[in-house]
Amino acid sequence: MPDRVLHATSTVESGSFCTARCTCGWRGPARRARSQARTDAERHLADAEAGPDTGSKSGRPLE
């Protein structure tokens, strides 16, 4: 669909912390573990792929 936003995630390190970011403007929380920042990005992509019709809230608690 031409009206869909492209989602491409990456992680950015700042000192002892790592943050997941997306080209749509989304930013995850600062994490000490890179693996957790990557998990945040994967969850964001899954939520974005599911779309707004399914209620983009995953129901998963933030760790």
N, C-alpha and C positions, 0 to 999 in steps of 0.2 A: 504494500500500500504506500502510495506516495506521501500520505500525511503522517506516517509513523516516524517517530524520532529514532535516530540511530543511537544505539547504546554500545559504547566501547569503553571498557573499564581498564584502569591501570592502578598501580599503587605508587605512592609518593612517600619518601622517608624524610622526616624532619627530626633530627636529634635521635632520641631513643624511641620515637614513635613512627608508626606507619599508618597511612590513611588510604582507603580505597576511594577512587574518584571515577566519574563517568562523564562522557562527552555531553550528556543531557543536562549536566549541572549538579547531579546528585553527588553528595560526599558522605562517606561513612564516618563513624567515630574514630578517633585516634586510638590505635592499638599498640601495645608493646610487641605483640607477636605478628610477624608478617603473615603467617598462615591464617590468622583470624581476620586480618584485613582482606586477604584473598577470599575467604569464606563470605565476608560481607559483600564483596563484589559479585560473587556467584549468586548470592541470594537476591541482590538487586536485579541482576540479569534475568533470573527466573521470574521474579515479580513483574518485571517489565514485559517479558514474553507472554505472561499470563494475561496481561492487559487489564484495563480498569473494570471490565465487565465482571471479573471474578473477584473483585474486591482486593486490590493490590496489597492489602495487609496480609502478611504471611502467617500471623498468629504465633510466630516464634519469638520468644523473649530475647532481648539483647543480652549477650554474655558480658 
